[in-house]
Structure formats: structure tokens, C-alpha cells
Amino acid sequence: MDSPDIAILGTGAHAPAKILTNHELARTVETTDEWIVTRTGIRERRIAGKNETTSLMAAAAGRAALADAGIEAAQVDLIIVATLTPDVPMPATACLVQHLLGVPARAACFDLNAACSGFLYALDTAWALLGSGRYRHALVIGAEKLSTIVDWTDRSTCVLFGDGAGAVVLGPARGTAKILGMRLYAEGAHAGLLGVPRGPRSYIQMKGREIFKIAVREMEDAAREILEQHGLAATSIACVVPHQANLRIIESLAQYLGLPLERFVVNLDRYGNTSAASIPLALDEARRAGRVRPGDTTLFVAFGAGLTYGSALVRW
Ligand code: ACO
């Protein structure tokens, strides 16, 4: 569906204050800063406090995005929170965020889980709903408290993940920041590669090496297809905001797309993989650092458990 009149009106982010460095982790599991940096690019991650819930982080990011957009909570009529770590199975985190922000009762609020592609799935859903004309202003939030589903004794996964939240406000375009297009995909045949199995050990489990290879291919496919659809060469993309899983995955993607790494927003060195929060967190940082200029075209690209993947193009 084509909705050329819907734009990103503002962005916001929230990261817990507590920093957990690789050196600190190396005191509790058998690893080293050198191994983690070389294999992943991650140096530290944020860890939410006991009472710092996904909904609180999501609301903080949402509040910042509303302020950035100059939109009042009363104007919001749709909230979608992408998360795989909701506070509770029900009610939806989005309803808790609605209450925290004082968004009126006529708003539709729900959560969506597409793991690390969750933010793009939520963005596409909101874009379509706003494009239908039945909603006007949406808060699209990616928020995760992954520290609660990480096995802190498993060195092959615990070094990768962190907590945080990022948000965007979508609404009628004011002439800039239009969403040009989006593509979503899923390959359920690979569902067994990454997940949180039910049972006494309900933690993230994954086959890292297999995911690595598939992730690069999926992100390249998603990027190429959307560029082709819009008749754009990869070199016309000023800035790529990729899912922040592993620097080597981003480097491979840059190489396959024939783009210099400098065009990619990378903040995983400071946050690790924050799943659905990673793209909006990186986007907010990029905007505030002046890396997104009027007229630029930005590519978002993600992959995650499912396996899900997707891409989006925004013209600022
Ligand atoms: N410190 C030290 N050694 C380690 C650590 C660690 N933290 N973790 C694993 N090792 C060891 C392994 O035991 C193995 O030892 P062995 O050779 O004696 O068996 C060795 O290091 C190499 O392990 P590999 O798994 O082959 O290492 P690899 O280079 O593939 O890197 C990694 C592992 C970082 C997990 C990589 O495969 C990766 O990033 N994969 C993608 C994972 C990913 O992005 N997941 C997120 C998905 S997004 C979502 O939806 C949540």
C-alpha cells in the first residue's frame, strides 16, 4: 500500500543509566573484552534496574519523541509497542504506555512481536493504518528489557544483548521525512535457529553462526528489493540505520551493497543488541548528531527471530 503523505514527525530514545562493560562481564563468565569486541564490536550495554520496566522505558522514549515532534499526548490515537519482553503477557505494554503518557481512551493500543524486526513491522502497520485515514498520529515504539531473558551464565549469548527503548511519532507529512516504502518478510522455516523455548530454562538460545550468514543475505535482499522498487541505486542512500546485532554483520552488508561503512549508523558498541529498540535508538542518535539532513534518503534494514526481516526508505 502506498501512503506517501505519512511522515516521521519526531524521534526519541531512552536507555537505562546502568552500564555493564565487557570487562565487568568477564568477571562473571569466561570471556574477554578482546573476544567480544573482535567478534561483535560490542564494548558495553545498558541494563535496566529491577523496577525499570519495558513500559517505563517505552513511555520515556515516547515522551521524548512527542516533544521532538511538537505533538501533544491528546493528539495520539494509535500506539504500537514492538517488544519481545513485555512487562507481562497481558495487558499489552502499549496500554500501560498510554496510561503513563495520558493518551486519551479513543486511541488504539497494542503490542507486536517480530523480535529484532519488530520496529519495522510496527512502523509498517502504523503507516498502513494512518494511510487508511482512520488514525492521524501514531506513536511507534521499540522497547526491550532483554536482560530478563538472557542466561547470564551462557557466554555465547549474554555478551550480545542490552536494554533500552526508541520511538517515532508518525503523522501527516509536513513536507519532509516521508516514508517512501516498506517491505516485510518472514522465513518460518528458520524459526528454530533463535528463540526463547518454554521450560525451566526460559532464556534466549540461538545458533549464532547460522544466523550470521542468513542475516547478511536477508538484509541484503531486503535492501536491494526496496531500492529496486523505488528505482534507487544503493549509492544514493545517504545513511543506513541497520539493526544493531553485530558489527561484522553490518560490515558484510556494507560490502555487499557497495557502500562505505561510514554511511551506516553504528551504536552497538555502547548498547549491544536491543532487539526491537535498536533501530529507533540508533535513528534518534543519528538525527541528534546531524547525520540525517533534509532531502537525504535513509534506509532502515533489520532481521530477527522468526526469522523475520524487512526494510524501509524515508526521504527527510
Ligand atoms: N567469549 C569467549 N569465547 C566465546 C564466547 C565468549 N563470549 N562465546 C563463544 N565463544 C567461543 C565458542 O565456544 C567457540 O569456541 P570453540 O571454537 O572452542 O568451540 C568460539 O568462541 C567460536 O564461537 P563461534 O560461535 O563460532 O563464534 P562466531 O565468530 O560465530 O561469533 C557470534 C559468535 C558473535 C554469536 C556470531 O555468530 C553472531 O553474532 N551471530 C549472529 C547472532 C545474532 O545476531 N543474533 C541476534 C539475532 S537478533 C534477535 O532477533 C534477538
Residues whose N, C-alpha, C, O or C-beta is under 5 A from the ligand:
A	BS01	ACO	E30 T31 T32 W35 R39 T40 A115 C116 R155 S156 V159 G208 R209 I211 F212 A245 N246 F303 G304 A305
